[in-house]
Amino acid sequence: MAQDVYRVREQIHSSTLRPAKLKHRKLGEFREVPLPRSVREAIERYEANVAL
């Protein structure tokens, strides 16, 4: 798997704005979506600051 790919396991329901299972997927399945490098780097910076 490429390093800049994110595994999505749930989505936000459009009317309730709460997490929900993915459409057209069985429980436990996921879909992989591209993750821009800038987003990955921002997540890593955030994670480093939270760990302090």
PASEBA-1860 file (N, C-alpha, C; in nm, 3 decimals):
! residues 52
1> MAQDVYRV> 0.084/-0.118/0.000/0.000/0.000/0.000/0.089/0.124/0.000 ~ 0.047/0.224/-0.071/0.121/0.350/-0.075/0.115/0.419/0.060 ~ 0.217/0.495/0.091/0.221/0.562/0.221/0.116/0.673/0.231 ~ 0.084/0.738/0.121/-0.010/0.848/0.124/-0.151/0.805/0.086 ~ -0.199/0.700/0.153/-0.334/0.648/0.134/-0.398/0.637/0.271 ~ -0.523/0.677/0.281/-0.595/0.674/0.407/-0.707/0.571/0.396 ~ -0.720/0.487/0.497/-0.827/0.387/0.499/-0.947/0.446/0.572 ~ -1.056/0.461/0.500/-1.179/0.516/0.556/-1.266/0.399/0.600
9> REQIHSST> -1.305/0.400/0.726/-1.385/0.291/0.781/-1.528/0.333/0.813 ~ -1.554/0.465/0.820/-1.689/0.514/0.841/-1.702/0.652/0.779 ~ -1.824/0.698/0.764/-1.847/0.829/0.705/-1.941/0.906/0.796 ~ -1.958/1.034/0.769/-2.051/1.115/0.845/-2.185/1.115/0.771 ~ -2.289/1.077/0.842/-2.422/1.072/0.782/-2.468/1.214/0.752 ~ -2.521/1.237/0.632/-2.554/1.372/0.587/-2.664/1.440/0.668 ~ -2.760/1.365/0.722/-2.868/1.430/0.795/-2.846/1.433/0.946 ~ -2.780/1.331/1.001/-2.759/1.328/1.146/-2.625/1.388/1.187
17> LRPAKLKH> -2.533/1.401/1.089/-2.397/1.450/1.114/-2.323/1.366/1.217 ~ -2.355/1.238/1.221/-2.290/1.142/1.311/-2.221/1.034/1.228 ~ -2.118/0.970/1.287/-2.052/0.861/1.214/-2.151/0.751/1.176 ~ -2.131/0.695/1.058/-2.216/0.588/1.007/-2.131/0.493/0.925 ~ -2.184/0.372/0.901/-2.109/0.276/0.821/-2.099/0.325/0.678 ~ -1.999/0.279/0.608/-1.979/0.318/0.469/-2.090/0.262/0.381 ~ -2.130/0.340/0.283/-2.227/0.292/0.186/-2.163/0.183/0.102 ~ -2.240/0.085/0.066/-2.197/-0.022/-0.025/-2.078/-0.101/0.029
25> RKLGEFRE> -2.063/-0.108/0.160/-1.955/-0.185/0.222/-2.016/-0.269/0.335 ~ -1.958/-0.385/0.357/-1.999/-0.469/0.469/-1.928/-0.421/0.595 ~ -1.981/-0.454/0.710/-1.921/-0.418/0.837/-1.776/-0.465/0.841 ~ -1.685/-0.377/0.876/-1.544/-0.411/0.884/-1.467/-0.381/0.757 ~ -1.535/-0.354/0.647/-1.467/-0.320/0.523/-1.430/-0.173/0.523 ~ -1.346/-0.133/0.431/-1.300/0.005/0.422/-1.280/0.041/0.277 ~ -1.254/0.168/0.253/-1.211/0.209/0.120/-1.085/0.291/0.138 ~ -0.999/0.287/0.040/-0.874/0.361/0.046/-0.885/0.485/-0.041
33> VPLPRSVR> -0.846/0.598/0.015/-0.852/0.724/-0.060/-0.716/0.790/-0.054 ~ -0.680/0.864/-0.158/-0.552/0.934/-0.157/-0.547/1.037/-0.045 ~ -0.433/1.049/0.017/-0.412/1.147/0.123/-0.300/1.239/0.078 ~ -0.332/1.365/0.048/-0.226/1.456/0.004/-0.114/1.464/0.108 ~ 0.009/1.473/0.060/0.125/1.478/0.148/0.113/1.591/0.250 ~ 0.062/1.706/0.209/0.049/1.819/0.302/-0.046/1.787/0.416 ~ -0.150/1.710/0.389/-0.244/1.671/0.493/-0.177/1.571/0.588 ~ -0.105/1.474/0.532/-0.035/1.377/0.617/0.064/1.447/0.708
41> EAIERYEA> 0.138/1.543/0.653/0.236/1.616/0.733/0.168/1.699/0.843 ~ 0.053/1.758/0.813/-0.020/1.834/0.915/-0.068/1.742/1.027 ~ -0.115/1.623/0.992/-0.158/1.526/1.093/-0.039/1.485/1.179 ~ 0.076/1.461/1.118/0.196/1.422/1.194/0.240/1.534/1.288 ~ 0.234/1.660/1.243/0.269/1.773/1.331/0.173/1.781/1.449 ~ 0.045/1.766/1.421/-0.056/1.768/1.526/-0.031/1.657/1.627 ~ -0.008/1.537/1.577/0.018/1.421/1.664/0.140/1.445/1.751 ~ 0.245/1.503/1.696/0.367/1.531/1.773/0.339/1.631/1.884
49> NVAL> 0.258/1.731/1.857/0.226/1.833/1.958/0.133/1.780/2.067 ~ 0.041/1.692/2.032/-0.051/1.635/2.129/0.023/1.541/2.224 ~ 0.126/1.474/2.174/0.201/1.377/2.254/0.286/1.444/2.361 ~ 0.301/1.576/2.354/0.382/1.646/2.454/0.316/1.638/2.583
END
